[in-house]
Amino acid sequence: MGAHLQPLALRLLALTFPLVAKGFPDETLEKAAKSEGYCSRILRAQGTRREGYNEFSLRVEGDPEFYKPGNSYRVTLSAATPAYFRGFTLIALKEGREGDKEEDHAGSFQIIDEEETQFMSNCPVAVTESTPRRRTRIQVFWTAPPSGTGCVILKASIVQKRIIYFQDEGSLTKKICEQDSASEGVTDKPILDCCACGTAKYRLTFYGNWSEKTHPKDFPRRTNHWSAIIGSSHSKNYILWEYGGYASEGVKQVAELGSPVKMEEEIRQQSDEVLTVIKAKAQWPAWQPLNVRAAPSAEFSVDRHRHLMSFLTMLGPSPDWNVGLSAEDLCTKDCGWVQKVVQDLIPWDAGTDSGVTYESPNKPTVPQEKIRPLTSLDHPQSPFYDPEGGSIKLVARVVIERIARKGEQCNIVPDNIDDIVADLAPEEKEEDDTPETCIYSNWSPWSACSSSTCEKGKRMRQRMLKAQLDLSVPCPDTQDFQPCMGPGCSDEDGSTCMMSDWITWSPCSVSCGMGTRSRERYVKQFPEDGSMCKVPTEETEKCVVNEECSPSSCLVTEWGEWDECSASCGTGMKRRHRMIKMTPADGSMCKAETTEAEKCMMPECHTIPCLLSPWSEWSDCSVTCGKGMRTRQRMLKSAAELGDCNEELEQAEKCMLPECPIDCELTEWSQWSECNTSCGKGHMIRTRMIKIEPQFGGAACPETVQRAKCRVRKCLRGAGMEKRRWKEAREKRRSEQAKKNLDSEQYPVCRLKPWTAWTECSTLCGGGIQERYMLVKKRSKSTQFTSCKDKKELRACNVHPC
């Protein structure tokens, strides 16, 4: 492969070897480097270092101090604006190793974007750039090595112009150590207090990737599923589950039975430490394409006190295997809210059942063991067993994305205004401060309370804006909210039991036919007068699952919870769903309904002027490169019969696309050099310099060196002719010296210094220029000696190709 096709990092790292300065070709350098050992060419090219230089940084996502063997981590190499880099090299070494042997390298890299990154041809454990160009960021995955490896040093080199940064310490080096078995999975570092302001709303989306295709060993074909997701946003004073801890009764029931009932009860009992209970539906079967079944999701909120989130879901059937997140912190160090978290998940063992296969019989673990991640060396019969001890294939991925923020934010990084939403409930005011220019209809009656228990809810009433006499004075909202509780509940009543909401119904006691199910609630606050609570805390009802229990019947799951009503006011529809667990044994078609719908009533609708559609998607940028503008629109859905609608229907904002291409610019050609021979055939050259290098995909630079043939008089042959030639040359020199002496006598005041030494070549290869000067030693003040000037000569150098 030619030198011009090699990655830029390889070519410029080679600059640190003295062979290049002596004019040796790249092939010589290749042989020298390979002879020095495994990947030695990279590791010994230390290049330039600067203390405290932080333009470039190497970061492992989450900034962990410890790695878990076999886990994958996203590694980012970035440059701070306005810096950039053209080439890079990324390696991972065991601590204290030089890297000149294959066993010195730890873990393995995975390419994310083949257009940006590739493995180095002569050092396959290292990652480098695919094409040399300006870039500010690259990402790869790094899979941690097996247990017992110890600490690992991730090191990066950066190539910027002709400077190489390869730091042994600092922002281009990251040290990450193996987690001790005693503290495996426990939070890497203490959870800090959150300094963010307001609240943030997130959406959790769970993508199961556990299937017969990805995990073929002993895969349970008929009953594979993910249980309902259960979790919460909470404070650091409450932990749902954690590696190295013991499973609570709620965690045990999720892990072994897939039942979230007890876990939800435990969460709600921590009401002061919990902001939102996170719930999502079960998935039967465990995997289906997204165009067949949408990935389950749930929304939740966080605030300064309750800024962590945890969840879990059972991998079923299994003894007690789950996946989830524990105490994921969504608060940033700069007092803001994390924008997005993407985490790949491996299964973990709750430590309550000793089974080793998916469908092992129930075998309680006595005494109970700590929660730990499953490994590929747990038991030869395990479906995840690998005699080589590799990492377990990932079974799921969770994406947590911020969708809104409320309240005043205190972080210094500005966010898109569309990401900030106003608080729903305005502050309560004792007096009605509605402007006289706003004319409304009467308030509608209050709607029913959103809570049917003694848990606080809210109710709503509406009114219609009839006229707006002064358009410069804004009119208040047309909706009003008020806190409320269910019938028979009162804050002032000292004998009232404060009860929780009913927890979700338990699974039906049978899988076919008539059975029973139950649900529970608990006392949140006992009466202040010391009396006992007489409110029932448990309900039981009959349930029917798969009415026909014959070979021709389908086995289906229970009905899920009803979806929200399709209408925000008036009459709408709500639906609920169930899944087919098993098709008829006789091979007939399954006739069971999987979706059920019914009407639902919401508070009465009132005509509200200025009803707007949602904003459209942003238009394409007005330019194809550089800075431009983009717009979006919305429409007036209902005509404002009374008063004008002053809401804007179009918005515009600036947009920035990749920089426009800049073509290469060159200087004019230099004069042709003298012929390189004194007689016979030879060649001469001329050169030109690069004024502006091509950027952002601009036209590449053409040749900078040109050669041309030249012919001097024929070379004379024979000893007599040679002697005559030397004599002629000697006479010529004497004549020139006599002329100089004559000039010196004629113009004694114009004297020149001897020629200076030639300057260094302007380039290392590809054709450059050297210069030398003859400066005036003494200049006449008379205007008649205008020819007394400094002299300058040019010649080509380093004409060998790069």
ZAMARGU-4260 file (C-alpha; in steps of 0.2 Angstrom, whole numbers, plus 5000, padded with zeros to 4 digits):
<rodrens>
0) 5000/5000/5000 | 5007/5017/4995 | 5011/5029/5009 | 4998/5041/5004 | 4984/5028/5007
5) 4990/5024/5025 | 4980/5032/5040 | 4986/5049/5044 | 4990/5044/5062 | 5003/5031/5056
10) 5011/5043/5044 | 5013/5057/5056 | 5018/5046/5070 | 5032/5041/5060 | 5039/5059/5060
15) 5046/5055/5077 | 5059/5043/5070 | 5076/5050/5064 | 5075/5039/5048 | 5063/5051/5040
20) 5074/5066/5043 | 5088/5056/5034 | 5078/5054/5018 | 5074/5035/5020 | 5058/5030/5012
25) 5042/5024/5022 | 5046/5005/5018 | 5062/5006/5027 | 5053/5014/5042 | 5040/5000/5041
30) 5053/4987/5043 | 5062/4996/5057 | 5046/4997/5067 | 5040/4979/5064 | 5057/4973/5070
35) 5056/4982/5086 | 5041/4972/5092 | 5022/4970/5093 | 5014/4987/5090 | 5030/4996/5095
40) 5029/5009/5082 | 5014/5017/5090 | 5019/5015/5108 | 5036/5022/5107 | 5031/5037/5096
45) 5029/5049/5111 | 5029/5065/5101 | 5025/5081/5109 | 5018/5084/5127 | 5012/5099/5135
50) 5009/5100/5154 | 4991/5105/5158 | 4985/5105/5140 | 4967/5100/5140 | 4961/5104/5122
55) 4959/5085/5119 | 4951/5073/5131 | 4948/5054/5133 | 4932/5049/5142 | 4923/5033/5147
60) 4904/5036/5148 | 4899/5038/5166 | 4917/5042/5172 | 4918/5025/5181 | 4933/5022/5193
65) 4930/5003/5191 | 4925/4991/5177 | 4915/4975/5178 | 4924/4961/5168 | 4915/4958/5152
70) 4905/4974/5152 | 4905/4986/5137 | 4909/5005/5139 | 4907/5019/5127 | 4924/5028/5125
75) 4924/5045/5117 | 4939/5055/5111 | 4935/5074/5108 | 4942/5091/5105 | 4936/5107/5113
80) 4930/5120/5102 | 4939/5127/5091 | 4952/5113/5092 | 4951/5098/5080 | 4962/5083/5076
85) 4966/5075/5059 | 4971/5058/5065 | 4972/5048/5081 | 4977/5031/5089 | 4968/5022/5104
90) 4974/5008/5114 | 4971/4999/5131 | 4986/4992/5141 | 4987/4982/5157 | 4995/4993/5170
95) 5014/4993/5170 | 5015/4985/5153 | 5024/4992/5138 | 5013/4985/5125 | 5026/4977/5114
100) 5018/4960/5117 | 5000/4954/5112 | 4996/4949/5130 | 5000/4967/5136 | 4984/4973/5129
105) 4968/4972/5139 | 4950/4970/5133 | 4944/4973/5115 | 4937/4988/5105 | 4922/4988/5094
110) 4919/4999/5079 | 4904/5010/5080 | 4906/5020/5064 | 4916/5012/5050 | 4917/5029/5041
115) 4926/5037/5056 | 4936/5022/5064 | 4945/5006/5059 | 4957/4994/5067 | 4976/4998/5063
120) 4982/4987/5049 | 4999/4983/5058 | 4993/4984/5076 | 4975/4976/5075 | 4972/4979/5094
125) 4973/4998/5091 | 4959/5009/5083 | 4964/5023/5071 | 4955/5035/5059 | 4947/5028/5043
130) 4950/5043/5033 | 4962/5058/5037 | 4951/5074/5039 | 4946/5087/5052 | 4936/5080/5066
135) 4931/5085/5084 | 4924/5068/5091 | 4925/5049/5088 | 4917/5035/5098 | 4920/5017/5100
140) 4915/5003/5112 | 4927/4995/5124 | 4924/4978/5131 | 4932/4975/5148 | 4944/4960/5150
145) 4940/4945/5161 | 4942/4945/5180 | 4959/4945/5187 | 4966/4957/5174 | 4968/4972/5186
150) 4970/4990/5181 | 4969/4995/5163 | 4976/5011/5155 | 4967/5018/5140 | 4978/5029/5130
155) 4975/5040/5115 | 4987/5050/5103 | 4981/5065/5094 | 4988/5071/5077 | 4985/5090/5074
160) 4994/5097/5059 | 5012/5092/5062 | 5010/5090/5081 | 5008/5074/5090 | 5000/5073/5107
165) 5003/5056/5116 | 5001/5059/5135 | 5006/5046/5148 | 4996/5056/5160 | 4983/5069/5159
170) 4967/5072/5148 | 4972/5058/5135 | 4975/5044/5147 | 4961/5036/5158 | 4965/5023/5172
175) 4951/5011/5176 | 4953/4997/5188 | 4944/4980/5191 | 4930/4980/5204 | 4934/4970/5220
180) 4923/4955/5221 | 4918/4960/5238 | 4911/4977/5232 | 4906/4971/5214 | 4892/4981/5207
185) 4890/4992/5222 | 4890/5011/5217 | 4907/5015/5211 | 4908/5031/5220 | 4896/5040/5233
190) 4881/5048/5226 | 4883/5067/5227 | 4869/5079/5232 | 4860/5086/5218 | 4861/5105/5214
195) 4849/5106/5200 | 4833/5117/5201 | 4815/5113/5195 | 4810/5096/5190 | 4813/5086/5174
200) 4802/5073/5166 | 4810/5057/5157 | 4803/5043/5147 | 4811/5025/5150 | 4810/5014/5135
205) 4815/4995/5137 | 4821/4985/5122 | 4822/4966/5125 | 4835/4957/5115 | 4834/4940/5123
210) 4828/4928/5109 | 4832/4910/5103 | 4842/4918/5089 | 4854/4928/5101 | 4854/4915/5115
215) 4850/4898/5107 | 4856/4887/5122 | 4841/4879/5130 | 4830/4894/5125 | 4812/4891/5132
220) 4802/4893/5116 | 4784/4893/5123 | 4784/4903/5139 | 4798/4916/5137 | 4793/4933/5143
225) 4798/4949/5152 | 4788/4953/5167 | 4780/4969/5171 | 4793/4983/5174 | 4793/4990/5191
230) 4803/5004/5198 | 4804/5022/5204 | 4812/5039/5205 | 4819/5041/5222 | 4832/5049/5234
235) 4848/5042/5239 | 4841/5037/5256 | 4831/5023/5248 | 4838/5009/5237 | 4827/4997/5228
240) 4841/4984/5224 | 4859/4985/5222 | 4874/4973/5218 | 4881/4966/5234 | 4865/4969/5243
245) 4851/4957/5248 | 4835/4956/5239 | 4819/4962/5248 | 4803/4952/5248 | 4797/4963/5234
250) 4813/4961/5224 | 4811/4942/5227 | 4793/4941/5221 | 4798/4950/5205 | 4814/4939/5203
255) 4805/4923/5205 | 4787/4925/5201 | 4787/4941/5190 | 4774/4949/5201 | 4777/4968/5205
260) 4763/4969/5218 | 4774/4968/5233 | 4788/4978/5225 | 4775/4992/5222 | 4769/4991/5240
265) 4787/4993/5246 | 4790/5008/5235 | 4774/5017/5240 | 4778/5014/5259 | 4794/5025/5255
270) 4782/5040/5250 | 4794/5054/5256 | 4809/5047/5247 | 4799/5042/5231 | 4793/5055/5218
275) 4786/5043/5204 | 4782/5025/5203 | 4788/5018/5186 | 4777/5004/5179 | 4776/4996/5161
280) 4767/4981/5154 | 4774/4963/5153 | 4780/4956/5136 | 4774/4940/5130 | 4784/4933/5121
285) 4800/4941/5126 | 4805/4947/5109 | 4795/4954/5094 | 4800/4966/5080 | 4796/4984/5084
290) 4784/4985/5069 | 4774/4971/5077 | 4775/4977/5095 | 4781/4994/5102 | 4794/4993/5115
295) 4786/4996/5133 | 4789/5013/5140 | 4785/5023/5155 | 4787/5042/5160 | 4793/5048/5177
300) 4799/5064/5185 | 4814/5069/5196 | 4818/5083/5207 | 4833/5089/5217 | 4829/5078/5232
305) 4824/5062/5222 | 4836/5062/5207 | 4840/5044/5206 | 4830/5031/5196 | 4829/5012/5198
310) 4819/4998/5190 | 4819/4979/5187 | 4810/4966/5177 | 4811/4947/5177 | 4818/4937/5163
315) 4806/4923/5163 | 4805/4908/5165 | 4820/4908/5176 | 4825/4904/5194 | 4828/4922/5200
320) 4836/4931/5185 | 4832/4949/5181 | 4839/4965/5172 | 4838/4983/5178 | 4846/4999/5183
325) 4851/5003/5201 | 4852/5021/5208 | 4855/5029/5190 | 4859/5047/5194 | 4850/5060/5182
330) 4857/5075/5190 | 4873/5082/5182 | 4888/5090/5191 | 4884/5107/5183 | 4867/5108/5191
335) 4857/5102/5176 | 4848/5087/5171 | 4855/5073/5160 | 4848/5073/5142 | 4850/5055/5138
340) 4856/5038/5145 | 4858/5022/5135 | 4863/5007/5145 | 4865/4989/5139 | 4860/4976/5152
345) 4866/4959/5157 | 4856/4947/5168 | 4858/4947/5187 | 4854/4934/5201 | 4844/4939/5215
350) 4852/4926/5227 | 4835/4918/5232 | 4834/4903/5221 | 4848/4891/5217 | 4842/4885/5200
355) 4855/4885/5186 | 4843/4883/5170 | 4829/4893/5164 | 4816/4880/5170 | 4825/4873/5185
360) 4813/4867/5199 | 4811/4879/5214 | 4826/4877/5225 | 4827/4891/5238 | 4844/4897/5242
365) 4847/4895/5261 | 4854/4906/5268 | 4850/4920/5255 | 4865/4926/5245 | 4869/4943/5239
370) 4863/4950/5222 | 4877/4947/5209 | 4878/4948/5190 | 4878/4932/5181 | 4894/4926/5172
375) 4898/4914/5159 | 4907/4902/5171 | 4893/4900/5184 | 4888/4882/5180 | 4891/4871/5165
380) 4872/4868/5163 | 4869/4887/5163 | 4862/4894/5147 | 4875/4907/5148 | 4890/4895/5151
385) 4906/4898/5141 | 4921/4887/5144 | 4932/4901/5138 | 4925/4913/5151 | 4920/4927/5139
390) 4907/4940/5142 | 4888/4936/5142 | 4879/4942/5127 | 4868/4957/5131 | 4850/4953/5134
395) 4842/4970/5134 | 4845/4989/5132 | 4836/5003/5141 | 4835/5021/5134 | 4831/5035/5147
400) 4828/5052/5138 | 4823/5069/5145 | 4807/5075/5137 | 4803/5090/5147 | 4808/5102/5162
405) 4798/5112/5173 | 4802/5127/5184 | 4816/5139/5184 | 4833/5130/5180 | 4849/5135/5188
410) 4862/5127/5177 | 4873/5138/5166 | 4870/5128/5150 | 4855/5134/5140 | 4843/5122/5133
415) 4831/5122/5119 | 4816/5132/5124 | 4805/5118/5118 | 4812/5107/5132 | 4806/5119/5145
420) 4787/5118/5150 | 4778/5129/5162 | 4771/5122/5179 | 4753/5115/5176 | 4746/5122/5192
425) 4747/5141/5194 | 4750/5149/5211 | 4734/5150/5221 | 4728/5168/5224 | 4716/5174/5237
430) 4708/5188/5225 | 4702/5186/5208 | 4714/5198/5198 | 4706/5195/5181 | 4708/5210/5170
435) 4691/5220/5167 | 4695/5219/5148 | 4693/5199/5148 | 4675/5194/5148 | 4672/5175/5152
440) 4657/5164/5153 | 4653/5156/5170 | 4664/5143/5177 | 4658/5125/5174 | 4654/5113/5188
445) 4670/5105/5196 | 4674/5088/5188 | 4675/5072/5199 | 4691/5070/5209 | 4705/5061/5200
450) 4708/5051/5216 | 4694/5039/5223 | 4704/5036/5239 | 4711/5047/5253 | 4726/5050/5242
455) 4727/5068/5236 | 4721/5071/5218 | 4715/5086/5208 | 4699/5092/5200 | 4696/5104/5186
460) 4684/5117/5180 | 4683/5127/5164 | 4676/5143/5157 | 4676/5151/5140 | 4684/5168/5134
465) 4669/5177/5126 | 4678/5194/5122 | 4695/5202/5124 | 4692/5221/5124 | 4711/5226/5125
470) 4722/5214/5115 | 4738/5222/5124 | 4732/5215/5141 | 4734/5196/5142 | 4719/5185/5148
475) 4722/5172/5162 | 4719/5153/5159 | 4702/5146/5155 | 4705/5131/5166 | 4706/5130/5185
480) 4713/5116/5196 | 4710/5112/5214 | 4717/5098/5225 | 4705/5086/5232 | 4703/5068/5239
485) 4690/5054/5237 | 4673/5054/5246 | 4673/5054/5265 | 4691/5060/5266 | 4695/5076/5274
490) 4712/5084/5280 | 4703/5092/5295 | 4695/5076/5301 | 4706/5069/5315 | 4698/5052/5314
495) 4701/5049/5296 | 4713/5035/5290 | 4724/5041/5276 | 4725/5026/5263 | 4736/5023/5248
500) 4730/5019/5231 | 4725/5001/5227 | 4740/4992/5221 | 4738/4982/5205 | 4728/4966/5205
505) 4738/4951/5207 | 4739/4937/5193 | 4724/4926/5193 | 4726/4910/5203 | 4723/4899/5188
510) 4730/4899/5171 | 4714/4892/5164 | 4696/4893/5170 | 4688/4902/5185 | 4700/4908/5199
515) 4702/4923/5210 | 4714/4938/5211 | 4717/4951/5225 | 4724/4968/5227 | 4730/4977/5242
520) 4732/4995/5249 | 4740/5001/5265 | 4738/5014/5279 | 4748/5029/5275 | 4743/5039/5291
525) 4733/5032/5306 | 4720/5043/5314 | 4726/5057/5325 | 4714/5052/5339 | 4722/5035/5341
530) 4708/5025/5335 | 4710/5010/5324 | 4707/5010/5305 | 4692/5001/5299 | 4694/5003/5281
535) 4697/4987/5271 | 4715/4985/5265 | 4712/4970/5254 | 4700/4965/5240 | 4697/4949/5232
540) 4687/4945/5216 | 4684/4931/5204 | 4693/4931/5187 | 4692/4920/5172 | 4707/4916/5161
545) 4705/4905/5145 | 4687/4901/5148 | 4688/4885/5137 | 4701/4873/5144 | 4702/4861/5129
550) 4715/4856/5116 | 4707/4868/5104 | 4708/4884/5115 | 4721/4897/5116 | 4730/4901/5132
555) 4731/4920/5134 | 4737/4931/5148 | 4726/4942/5159 | 4719/4958/5153 | 4732/4972/5155
560) 4727/4989/5163 | 4716/5001/5153 | 4725/5014/5143 | 4721/5032/5146 | 4705/5039/5138
565) 4707/5045/5120 | 4698/5061/5124 | 4704/5075/5137 | 4685/5080/5139 | 4668/5073/5134
570) 4666/5055/5127 | 4681/5045/5122 | 4687/5027/5120 | 4699/5017/5131 | 4707/5000/5127
575) 4716/4986/5135 | 4726/4972/5129 | 4732/4954/5132 | 4744/4942/5124 | 4743/4925/5117
580) 4754/4914/5128 | 4751/4897/5118 | 4741/4893/5102 | 4729/4878/5102 | 4738/4861/5105
585) 4727/4854/5090 | 4735/4866/5078 | 4719/4876/5075 | 4717/4895/5073 | 4717/4905/5089
590) 4700/4915/5090 | 4703/4924/5107 | 4702/4943/5106 | 4718/4952/5111 | 4711/4970/5112
595) 4695/4976/5121 | 4688/4994/5120 | 4674/5003/5129 | 4668/5021/5131 | 4675/5033/5144
600) 4668/5050/5150 | 4679/5065/5154 | 4673/5082/5161 | 4662/5092/5149 | 4670/5100/5135
605) 4669/5119/5133 | 4674/5129/5117 | 4690/5137/5120 | 4695/5150/5107 | 4712/5149/5099
610) 4714/5130/5099 | 4731/5126/5090 | 4738/5111/5083 | 4755/5105/5089 | 4771/5113/5081
615) 4776/5104/5064 | 4794/5097/5062 | 4807/5110/5059 | 4810/5113/5040 | 4827/5109/5032
620) 4840/5122/5034 | 4840/5136/5021 | 4858/5132/5016 | 4867/5116/5012 | 4882/5121/5022
625) 4887/5134/5035 | 4874/5145/5044 | 4856/5146/5039 | 4838/5147/5045 | 4824/5135/5048
630) 4806/5137/5052 | 4791/5127/5059 | 4772/5131/5059 | 4756/5126/5068 | 4738/5129/5063
635) 4723/5137/5071 | 4712/5121/5073 | 4696/5130/5078 | 4691/5148/5073 | 4691/5161/5087
640) 4673/5166/5086 | 4675/5180/5099 | 4691/5189/5100 | 4707/5188/5090 | 4720/5174/5092
645) 4737/5182/5095 | 4747/5166/5096 | 4761/5165/5083 | 4759/5152/5070 | 4777/5152/5063
650) 4794/5152/5072 | 4811/5153/5065 | 4828/5149/5072 | 4846/5148/5066 | 4853/5132/5060
655) 4871/5126/5058 | 4877/5113/5045 | 4894/5107/5042 | 4906/5120/5036 | 4906/5124/5017
660) 4920/5116/5007 | 4937/5126/5006 | 4947/5122/4990 | 4966/5120/4991 | 4976/5137/4986
665) 4994/5137/4980 | 5007/5150/4977 | 5014/5154/4959 | 5027/5142/4952 | 5045/5147/4957
670) 5059/5149/4944 | 5066/5133/4936 | 5082/5128/4945 | 5098/5126/4936 | 5102/5109/4927
675) 5108/5096/4940 | 5123/5092/4928 | 5137/5102/4920 | 5137/5092/4904 | 5125/5079/4895
680) 5107/5076/4900 | 5100/5081/4917 | 5084/5088/4924 | 5078/5104/4933 | 5064/5107/4945
685) 5052/5121/4950 | 5040/5121/4966 | 5026/5130/4973 | 5019/5131/4991 | 5002/5127/4999
690) 4994/5143/5005 | 4977/5136/5011 | 4975/5117/5014 | 4958/5109/5008 | 4945/5109/5022
695) 4928/5101/5024 | 4928/5091/5008 | 4936/5105/4997 | 4946/5101/4981 | 4963/5092/4985
700) 4979/5100/4981 | 4987/5097/4964 | 5006/5093/4962 | 5018/5105/4971 | 5034/5099/4962
705) 5037/5098/4943 | 5052/5091/4934 | 5059/5095/4916 | 5073/5088/4906 | 5088/5099/4902
710) 5103/5096/4891 | 5120/5105/4893 | 5134/5104/4880 | 5141/5086/4877 | 5153/5080/4889
715) 5171/5080/4882 | 5181/5063/4883 | 5200/5060/4884 | 5214/5065/4895 | 5219/5080/4884
720) 5202/5087/4883 | 5199/5085/4902 | 5215/5095/4905 | 5209/5108/4893 | 5192/5110/4901
725) 5200/5112/4918 | 5212/5126/4911 | 5197/5135/4903 | 5188/5134/4920 | 5203/5141/4929
730) 5204/5156/4916 | 5186/5159/4919 | 5188/5161/4938 | 5202/5172/4936 | 5192/5183/4924
735) 5178/5184/4936 | 5189/5189/4950 | 5197/5202/4940 | 5180/5209/4936 | 5175/5209/4955
740) 5191/5219/4959 | 5188/5231/4945 | 5170/5234/4952 | 5177/5236/4969 | 5189/5249/4964
745) 5175/5258/4953 | 5162/5258/4967 | 5172/5256/4983 | 5157/5261/4994 | 5146/5246/4989
750) 5153/5231/4997 | 5144/5214/4999 | 5145/5201/5013 | 5149/5183/5008 | 5134/5171/5004
755) 5125/5165/5019 | 5122/5146/5022 | 5107/5138/5014 | 5091/5139/5025 | 5082/5123/5031
760) 5071/5115/5018 | 5053/5121/5019 | 5046/5103/5019 | 5052/5086/5024 | 5047/5077/5007
765) 5037/5081/4991 | 5048/5095/4985 | 5053/5111/4995 | 5063/5127/4994 | 5080/5132/5002
770) 5086/5150/5002 | 5102/5160/5004 | 5107/5178/5004 | 5121/5190/5000 | 5119/5206/5010
775) 5126/5223/5007 | 5140/5227/5019 | 5142/5245/5015 | 5130/5255/5004 | 5133/5272/4996
780) 5122/5287/5000 | 5123/5293/4982 | 5108/5290/4972 | 5118/5285/4957 | 5123/5268/4965
785) 5105/5261/4964 | 5111/5244/4959 | 5119/5241/4975 | 5106/5229/4983 | 5105/5213/4993
790) 5105/5197/4983 | 5095/5181/4985 | 5096/5163/4978 | 5083/5149/4978 | 5085/5130/4975
795) 5074/5115/4977 | 5076/5102/4991 | 5069/5085/4998 | 5061/5081/4981 | 5058/5063/4985
800) 5039/5058/4986 | 5031/5057/5003
</rodrens>
